[in-house]
Amino acid sequence: MATEAPVNAGFLDTITNTFVAALQAGQQTLATFSLPLLGILAIISFYAQMGPLVAGGGAGAGEAIAGMLFTAVRFGVFYFLMLHLTTLATAAYQTFLQWGAGGAGGGFSTATFLTPSAMIDLGFANAAGFTDMSNRLSLWGRMTHPLLPWVYAFAGGLVALAFAFVALHLMMTIIEYHLAVLVGTVLIPWGVLQPTAFFSEFSIGWLTGGLVRVLVTGAMVGIGRPLFRDLTPTLTAGGDPTYYSALIVGIASGIFAILAWVVPGRAAAIAGRGVSLALHGGTLIAGAAGPLRAVITVTSAIRGISSLLRR
């Protein structure tokens, strides 16, 4: 007869790892379509740009060659990005997570970020003193202080619920970033074609926002985790938490949960919106295309000078 595994906070890690594994497998599946899609869009983009020049009949050889090189460089940049998207996304994720852990002052590790159950366990550990006090309260104490059990129960429940929300935010951050990588596998190639570049802009903005969320969340959790782990409420002569300290710990836990949820979300939204506003179809290859733009400029200048000399 098989024994059933006990249900504990580690089940959240199992859920997170299951989602991440499924998203990574889906990303590998979609990766088989990214390069063919990029090739089709690159061909369409090439004819869309070169067709008017050829049909107009006014383009010189230098301008035509520069246009072809510009298109080839743009296609090459997108090809490199799609070919190594998984490696680049994983490296960026680990880098931003390490930055967040480093910004927390050494009280946080990347392994902790990947195990949301640690936050659940920390919340229950902090709430245990209040719930135990409520259970130990005698009948006489309940009669003389009828609100005291409710205060302890409220404080303990608020602490556990606050850290549960932080754990949920960690799960969402991890899963959302891998989902952004999955979607980016088939959306980024559309940036090679100007009319459909908004797909690529959306995907890159989502990835950028996810990285910022990882960085800020890592810093927030890294600062708060050791703080609450070493937290010791004020005790009475009987060794129980005082009424005041119980409320303070509960309120502080709720504030921490709100900060850990709201601040990374706002930072990610600002980062994603900023990227979307800054990007356009040619931004990814602007740096690489600098020399080609110089060639076009020089060619146009020489053509203009030659026309003036012929006059």
N, C-alpha and C positions, 0 to 999 in steps of 0.2 A: 504493500500500500504506500503510495507516494505521499510524502509529507508536504503540507502547504507552506510556502514561504511566508514569513510574517510580514504584515503590511506596516511600513514605516515611511519616514520622509524620503528614504532612498528611492521610493517609487517615482518621485518627481524627476530624479536624475535619469531613471529608465525612460520616462516619457520624453524628456528632452533628447536623450541620445537616440531614441527611436525616430523622432522627427528629423533630427540632423542626418542620420544615416539614410533615411528615405529621400530627403532633399538632395543629398550628395549623389545618391544613385540616380535620381531624376536628372540632376545636372549633367552627369556623365552621359545619360541617354540623349539629352537635348544637344550635347556638344557635337554629336554626329551630324546635326543639321546646321550648326552655326557656320561652318566654313563653306558648304555649298550655298547657303543663303547669302553669305558675304560675297561669293563669287558672282552670283546672279545680280545682286544689287550693284556690284562694282561695274559689271558690263553695262547695265542700264545707265549708271552714272557717267560712264565714259562716253557713251553715245549721246547722252543728253547734253554733255558739255562740248564735245567735239563736233557734233552734228551741225549746230548753227555756224561754227567757224568755217567748216568745209562748204556748207551750202551758201554762205555769204560770199565766199570767194575773195574776201579782202584780207584774210589772215596771212601774215608772212610766215616764212619757215621757222624763224626763231620763236614766234609766238605759239605756233603749233607744237613745236618740240617742247617748249616750256610747259604748255598745257598737258601734254602727255606725261611728262616727268612728274608734274604736280599730282596728277591722278594716280600714277604708279606709286608715288610715295604715300599718298593717303591710303590707298589700298594696302600697302605694306604695313603701315602702322596698325590699321584695323586687323590685319591678318595676324600680326605678332600678338596683339592684345587678345584676340579670340583663341589663338593657339595655346597661350599660357594663362588664360583667365583663372583657372583653378589655382595654379601656383601663386599667381599674383594676389588673388583674393585671400588665400590662406596666409600668405606672408604679411599682407596688410592687416589682417585680423589679429594675428599674433603680435605684431608690432604695436598696434594701438592698445591692445590689451595689456601688453608689457608696460607701455607708457602710463596707463591708468594705474597699474599696480605700483609702479615706481613713484607716481605722484601721491600715493596714499601713505608714504613714509615707511614702507617695509612691513606694514601690518596686514598685508593682503598678497595673495599669490594668484597666479593664473589658474591653478587647479581649483581654488575656492570659487572663482567666477564660473567655472564649468560644472559646479556641483551646487545647484540651488537648494538642495536639501540641507546644506550646512546652515543656511539662514533660518530655515524652519526649526532646526534643532536648537539654534541659538535663541530663537524666540521662546520656545517652550522651556528652555533652561532658565531664562529670565523670568518667565511667568510662573515657574514652579513654586517659588517662595510665597507668592500671593495666594495661589490656589491651596497650597498646604496650610497656610494660616487660616484660610476660610474654613477648611475641613476640620482643623483642630479647635476651632472656637467652641467653647463650652456652651451649654444651654443658658446658663446664667449670663454669660457674655453676650449671647444673641439677644437676650431679653433686655439687658441694660444698654446695649449698643446695637440696636436693630439695623442700622444702616451699614455697620462695619463689614459684614459678610458681602454685601452688595458692592461696596467699594473695592474690596479685594478681588472679588470675582470680575468686576468691570476692568480693573487695572490689569489683571492677568490675561483676560480675554483680549484687551486692546493691544497688549504687548505681542501676544501670539498672532493676532490678526495683522498687526503692522508688519511683522517680519514675514508673514505669509505673502503679503502684497509685494514686499521686496523680492522674495523668491520668485513670485510670478513675473515680476519685471525682468529678472535675470533670464528666466525661461523665454520670455517674449523677445528679449534682445538677441539671444543666441539664435533662436529659430528664425526671427525676422531677417537677420543678416544672411543666413544660408538661403533663405527664400529669395532675397534680393540677388544673390549670385546665380541662383537657378533661373530667375527671370532674365537677368542680364545676358545669359548665354544666347538667347534668341532675340533679344531686343537691341543690344549694342550694335550688331552689324547693320541695322537700319540707318545708323548715323552716316554711312558712306554716301547715302543718297539724300540730297538736301530737302526735298519735300517730306521725307519720313524721318528726318533727324530728331524729331521730338520724342520718338520712342527711345532713342539712345540717350537723350538728355534726361528723360525720366529715370531710366535705369541707372545711369551714373550718379544722378542726384540721390537716388535711393541707397545706392552703395555708399556714397559719401556720408549721408546721414546716419547709416548704420554703423560706420566706423566711428563717427563722433559719439554716437550713443554708447558704443562699447567703451570708448575712452572715458567719458564722463561717468558712466555707471560704475566702471571699475574704480575710479577715484572716490566716488561717493560711498560705495560699499566698503572700500578699503579703509576709509576714515571711520565709518560708523561701526564696523564689525568689532575691532578691538576695543572701542569705547564702551559698547554695551556688553561685550564679553567680560570685561573687568569691572562692570558696574556693581556696586554694593549699596543697597538701600540702607537708610538709617534704621537701626533696630531698637526695639524697646528693651526694657530690663529683662523681659522674658525671652528675648531673642527673635521677636517677630518684627516685620517691617512696620513702620509707623504709617498712620493714615495719610499724612502729608507726602511722605516719600513714595508711597504706592501710587498716588495720583500723579506725582511728578514723573515717575518712570513710565507710566502709561501714556501720559501726554507727550513726553519726549520721544517715545517709540512711534507714536502716531505722526509727529512732526518729521521724524527721520524717514518714515515711509513715504510721506508726501514729497519731501525733497528728493529722495532717491527715485521717485516716479516722474515728477514734473520737470526737474532741471535737465536730466538727460533728454527727455522728449522735446523740450524747447530748443535745446542745443542742436539736436538732430534735425528738427524742422527748419531752423535757421540755416544750417549747413546745406541741407537738401535744396531749399528754396534759393539760396545764394548760388549754388552750382547751376541750377536750372536757368537762372537769370543770366549767368555769365557765359554759359555754353551756347554754342551754335554748331551747325554742322561741320565747320572746319576748325573748331578750337583744338581738337585732339591732335591735329597735324600742323598747327600753326607754326610751332617751333621748327619742325622738320622741314616745313615749306619755305622758311625764310630765305635760304639761298636761291630757291626757284623764283621767289618774288623778285629778288634782286636781278636775276637773269631777265625776267620780263621787263623790269624797269629799264635796265641798260639797253635791252633790245629796242624798246620803244624810243628811247632817247636817240640811239644811233639812227633809227629809221627817220625820226623827225629831223635830225641834222642833215641826213642825206637828201631829204625832200627840199630843205631850204637851199642846199648847195646846188641842186638841179635847177632851182628857180633862178 
